[in-house]
Amino acid sequence: MTLPSGESIPVLGQGTWGWGEDPGRRGDEVAALHAGLELGMTLVDTAEMYADGGAEEVVGEALAGRRDEAFVVSKVLPSHASRSGTIAACERSLKRLGTDRIDLYLLHWQGRYPLEDTVAAFHQLVEDGKIRYWGVSNFDHRALAELQDVPGSSGLATDQVLYNLSRRGPEYDLLPWCADHQLPVMAYSPIEQGRILDDTTLNDVAARHSVSPAAAALAWVLRRDSLCTIPKASSPQHVRDNATALDVQLTREDLDALDRAFPPPSGPRPLEML
């Protein structure tokens, strides 16, 4: 996927929501990230919210000595997103990540602080070399339009939103808006935290392509242009399974069947969050 800067990032990356919560899983989490790097899944998404910074610490451990191999995304909480608060939050994230820069820094969702202040902080962080790009998460098309009126908003790199087979609301208005404005989209929770994997139709599609239901669901998300996704995997084998999605070309028959099982939106829906 090409960012507005012209830099390309992998369409299939790695999420870390839930990492850092159980010390007993830390070794598997580090190994999973390493496996993804070896497969070219070098887009790594995390946030200060995940395990109160614990996920960032796991990422930092996994990337020790390998930082240049990864494109690291993190996020600032809305409660920290004042001008000074954003800068301080970023510095804490940098320390936990063990790095001198974050490649893409996002506002996790819109909160009480004026967007002007958060955007000004992002620009200061870019100028100081602490982040390379900035963006937002969980913004619907109306919030993105509001952001357009903020000075400096032309630097916006992406909107990260909930999008999967069971959460198709963005197809009605948000994804068309982003396409019209050449804004790439990141899809989080692309397999709905596993809740869609028992669906009969999805399993039938997966069987036709000799992949897992998770890989078929990821292939469905990745069918769209200017979109990447960041599934979480808790083991190297899970990562390798996710990577098979890149080899799946869903047919018209597959897509029609999935549309019947998971109907597209017929009208506007509020943007959902997890």
C-alpha positions in Angstrom: 0.0 0.0 0.0 1.3 3.4 -0.9 1.2 6.2 1.7 0.6 9.8 0.6 4.3 10.4 1.0 4.9 7.8 -1.8 6.4 5.3 0.6 5.1 1.7 0.3 4.2 -0.5 3.3 3.1 -4.1 3.4 -0.7 -4.7 2.9 -0.5 -7.5 5.5 1.1 -6.5 8.8 1.0 -7.6 12.5 -1.2 -6.3 15.3 -0.4 -6.4 19.0 -3.7 -5.8 20.7 -3.7 -8.1 23.8 0.1 -8.5 23.8 2.0 -7.7 27.0 -0.8 -8.8 29.3 0.6 -12.2 30.3 4.3 -12.6 31.0 4.0 -16.3 30.2 3.1 -15.5 26.6 5.9 -13.0 26.0 8.2 -15.5 24.4 5.6 -16.6 21.9 4.7 -13.0 21.1 8.3 -12.1 20.4 8.7 -15.2 18.3 5.5 -14.4 16.4 6.8 -10.9 15.5 10.1 -12.4 14.4 8.3 -14.9 12.2 6.3 -12.1 10.6 9.4 -10.1 9.8 10.9 -13.1 8.1 7.8 -13.3 5.9 7.9 -9.7 5.0 5.1 -8.7 7.3 7.1 -5.7 8.5 4.2 -3.4 9.3 3.9 -3.6 13.1 1.0 -1.9 14.9 0.8 -1.2 18.6 -0.5 1.5 21.0 0.2 3.0 24.4 -3.3 1.7 25.4 -2.5 -1.9 24.9 -1.6 -3.4 28.3 -0.8 0.1 29.5 2.3 0.2 27.3 3.1 -3.5 27.8 2.5 -4.3 24.1 5.0 -1.5 23.1 7.6 -3.1 25.4 7.1 -6.5 23.7 7.6 -4.9 20.3 10.7 -3.1 21.6 12.1 -6.4 22.8 11.3 -8.1 19.5 12.8 -5.4 17.4 16.0 -5.0 19.4 18.8 -5.1 16.8 16.2 -5.2 14.0 14.5 -1.9 14.2 15.3 -0.9 10.6 13.4 -4.0 9.4 10.0 -2.7 10.7 7.5 0.0 10.0 6.2 0.7 13.5 2.8 2.2 14.1 1.7 3.4 17.6 -1.1 5.5 18.9 -1.8 8.3 21.5 -4.8 8.0 23.7 -7.4 10.9 23.3 -7.0 11.6 27.0 -3.3 12.5 26.3 -3.9 14.3 23.0 -3.3 17.9 24.0 -0.4 19.6 22.4 2.0 19.0 25.2 0.3 15.7 26.2 0.8 14.2 22.7 4.5 15.0 22.8 4.9 13.5 26.2 3.0 10.4 25.3 5.1 9.9 22.2 8.3 10.2 24.2 7.0 7.5 26.7 6.2 5.3 23.7 9.6 5.8 22.2 11.2 4.7 25.5 9.1 1.6 25.8 9.7 0.7 22.1 13.5 1.3 22.6 13.7 3.4 19.5 14.4 7.0 18.4 11.4 7.2 16.1 7.9 5.9 15.4 7.2 5.5 11.7 3.4 6.3 11.9 1.8 7.9 15.0 -2.0 7.9 15.2 -4.7 9.6 17.4 -6.5 6.5 18.7 -9.9 8.2 18.5 -11.3 11.7 18.7 -11.6 13.0 22.2 -12.0 16.3 24.0 -8.9 18.1 22.9 -9.1 20.3 19.8 -7.8 18.6 16.7 -5.7 21.7 16.0 -3.7 21.0 19.1 -3.1 17.3 18.3 -2.1 18.1 14.7 0.2 20.8 15.9 1.9 18.3 18.2 2.2 15.8 15.4 4.0 18.4 13.2 6.3 19.2 16.1 7.1 15.5 16.5 7.8 15.2 12.8 10.1 18.3 12.9 12.0 16.8 15.9 12.4 13.5 14.1 10.5 11.5 16.7 7.8 10.4 14.2 7.9 10.2 10.4 4.2 10.4 9.6 0.9 10.9 11.5 -2.7 9.8 11.1 -5.9 9.0 12.9 -7.9 6.0 14.0 -11.7 5.4 14.3 -12.6 8.5 12.4 -15.7 8.4 10.2 -16.0 10.4 7.0 -17.6 13.3 8.8 -14.7 13.5 11.3 -12.2 13.3 8.5 -14.0 16.2 6.7 -13.7 18.2 9.9 -10.0 17.4 10.1 -9.6 18.7 6.6 -10.3 22.2 8.0 -7.5 22.0 10.5 -4.2 23.7 9.6 -1.6 21.2 8.6 -4.1 18.4 8.0 -2.6 17.8 4.5 0.0 15.6 6.3 -2.7 13.0 7.2 -1.3 9.6 6.2 -4.1 7.1 7.0 -7.3 6.3 8.9 -7.3 3.0 10.9 -10.8 1.6 11.4 -12.6 -1.6 12.3 -13.4 -3.4 9.0 -14.1 -7.1 8.4 -16.8 -9.3 6.9 -19.2 -8.7 9.8 -18.4 -5.0 10.1 -19.0 -3.7 6.6 -20.4 -0.3 7.4 -17.4 1.6 6.2 -18.1 0.4 2.6 -21.1 2.8 2.4 -19.5 6.1 3.0 -16.1 6.0 4.7 -14.2 3.9 2.2 -15.6 5.9 -0.8 -14.6 9.1 0.9 -11.1 7.9 1.5 -10.8 6.7 -2.1 -12.0 10.1 -3.3 -9.4 11.8 -1.2 -6.5 9.4 -1.9 -6.4 8.4 1.8 -5.2 4.9 2.5 -7.1 2.8 5.1 -5.8 0.4 7.8 -8.3 -2.3 8.8 -8.0 -3.6 12.4 -9.6 -6.8 13.8 -10.0 -8.2 10.2 -11.2 -11.5 11.5 -13.5 -10.0 14.2 -11.3 -11.5 17.0 -12.1 -14.9 15.7 -15.9 -14.6 16.1 -16.6 -15.1 12.4 -14.4 -18.2 11.9 -17.2 -20.7 12.4 -19.3 -19.3 9.6 -20.2 -22.1 7.2 -19.9 -20.0 4.0 -16.5 -18.7 5.1 -15.3 -22.2 5.8 -16.6 -23.3 2.3 -14.7 -20.5 0.6 -11.5 -21.4 2.6 -11.8 -25.1 1.7 -12.0 -24.2 -2.0 -8.7 -22.4 -1.7 -7.1 -24.9 0.7 -6.5 -22.2 3.4 -7.9 -21.6 6.9 -11.0 -19.6 7.4 -8.8 -16.8 8.9 -6.7 -16.6 5.8 -9.9 -16.5 3.6 -11.3 -13.7 5.8 -8.0 -11.8 5.5 -8.0 -12.3 1.7 -11.5 -10.8 1.6 -10.3 -7.6 3.4 -7.3 -7.4 1.2 -9.3 -7.5 -2.0 -9.7 -3.7 -1.8 -7.1 -1.2 -3.2 -5.4 1.3 -0.9 -6.1 -0.8 2.2 -3.8 -2.8 4.5 -4.7 -4.9 7.6 -3.0 -5.8 10.9 -4.2 -9.1 12.3 -2.9 -10.2 15.6 -1.2 -13.5 15.8 0.0 -15.1 19.0 2.4 -17.7 17.7 4.7 -18.2 14.7 2.4 -20.8 13.2 -0.5 -18.4 13.4 1.6 -15.8 11.6 2.5 -18.2 8.8 -1.2 -19.1 8.5 -2.1 -15.4 8.1 0.6 -15.0 5.5 -1.2 -17.5 3.2 -3.9 -14.9 2.6 -1.6 -13.1 0.2 -1.8 -16.1 -2.2 -5.6 -16.3 -2.2 -7.5 -14.8 -5.2 -11.2 -14.9 -4.3 -13.5 -15.6 -7.2 -16.7 -13.8 -8.1 -18.5 -16.9 -6.8 -16.7 -16.6 -3.5 -17.5 -12.9 -3.2 -21.1 -13.4 -4.1 -21.4 -16.2 -1.5 -19.8 -14.0 1.2 -22.1 -11.1 0.3 -25.1 -13.4 1.0 -23.7 -14.5 4.3 -22.4 -11.1 5.3 -24.6 -8.5 3.5 -23.0 -5.2 2.5 -24.6 -2.0 4.0 -27.7 -0.7 2.3 -27.4 2.7 4.0 -25.2 4.7 6.4 -24.2 3.1 9.7 -22.3 4.6 12.6 -18.6 3.7 12.6 -18.1 0.8 14.9 -15.2 0.4 17.3 -13.7 -2.4 19.4 
